[in-house]
Amino acid sequence: MLLLKKFIDQQPSLAEPVSIHANIKVEDAQLIATYQVKDKLNQIIWPETLNKPERRNALWKTTCMELFLAIAEQPGYWEFNFSPNGHWNAYHFHDYRQRMQTELQIKHIPIVFNRQQNNETIITATIDISKLPIPRKQTSCIASLTTVLMLIDGNFEYHALSHANTKPDFHNRNSFTLKLHL
């Protein structure tokens, strides 16, 4: 698994850092993103678990996991958001933060949330990309795995494989450092 780095800013940090590792697998036409969160002091506010998860906007206003995916050398990209409580969403952008549209080809993102006794949490999301306009013949893609964490002290932490800006900006293509072949 790959370490997601915390964005370092001017906000005071809690005494014990949260550790996040993540990875992504490609299986047929599915992306399987797994996040392993270690929170020794229970600093993260986890959204309440729901029986009926659904597509929702603004998941980033609380703890959520995100995946950004782009075809290499093309300006458009997708953003997939998934909350540990099961809510999810998918968006397509035509360029950097331009012409955001809900990606209606994604009908559901199943999410498994597993809290373990050692203050470790595993979140897995499976994204069926078979209906997205991505050629399936060894298409080179770039991706980024990210998280937004709401903490008990009221602050947020932003974690990503790479931070390419002076403020948290998961949409910056320079932070799409993971290479995938679909």
Secondary structure, 3 states (H helix, E strand, C coil): CEECEECCCCCCCCCCCCEEEEEEEEECCEEEEEEEEECCCCCECCCCCCCCCCECCCHHHCCEEEEEEEECCCCCEEEEEECCCCCEEEEEECECCECCEECCCCCCCCEEEEECCCCEEEEEEEEECCCCCCCCCCCEEEEEEEEEEEECCCCEEEEECCCCCCCCCCCCHHHCCEEEEC
